[in-house]
Amino acid sequence: MRFREWLCEIQQATYSNGRTALLLVDAKTGESIAVATANLPHESLEPGQVFIKDHSENHGMLEALEKAGIVKATGETVHSGFVQVPKATLLSEFQKILDGKTKSPAAEKGNDKGMER
């Protein structure tokens, strides 16, 4: 998928509360580009949903993930600090990758604080 000037692969991780985290890494170098999701443990999510960090340095993330066929915005947002954070549903083909039914093209590298891969 393309996010701004980077060609990225998506990696799935898990926040310490069990929710899904989506990480973008450079497709050529494996370098971390962005964490696409936000962990808002006091806000409700349905199974297969994530909060997308679409503000500040991640502006345009929701649109990029939708264009890549990874998520679909629900139209709902939650207030966090000074921003509204959109809620999105992981699309079925990508959800199969996350559930382990299909191999992910993303390489498994590194470890991010508060997340497990």
Steps between C-alpha positions, in 0.01 A plus 500: 500500500609858454502747790626839392836445328556149640415163353405305811418157626256451786599308810255393763581528868296475816468768764539383861119499536460258207386749240643499149776742408598569139856604424633637172854410399699600193456222243867515397688563823261373769544834678206608718289769330195537726266339749168522318278426798431657837436301816211658689423239766211692657312524167293211368584309182325212331707195400689576180503875561790737566553866576702670226755766591417750225633822651834678534777305325245232402266738315362311199544155657130406489475589132818304418378191687161519328659535155715195574193295593608446858226684689166669447407798714190449713420872502534501878766693688596527865647799676858460626682803631463773239413272206225279365625146433316304230382146554548255211421139420772270370386369162445125468802417282735688730325353806578150365869593493480622859316186608781291352289343225718660232867588510576867543747658259644705785824391663499436872764734645568685823283566801311818584446603859156403622445272201571139426529347156 
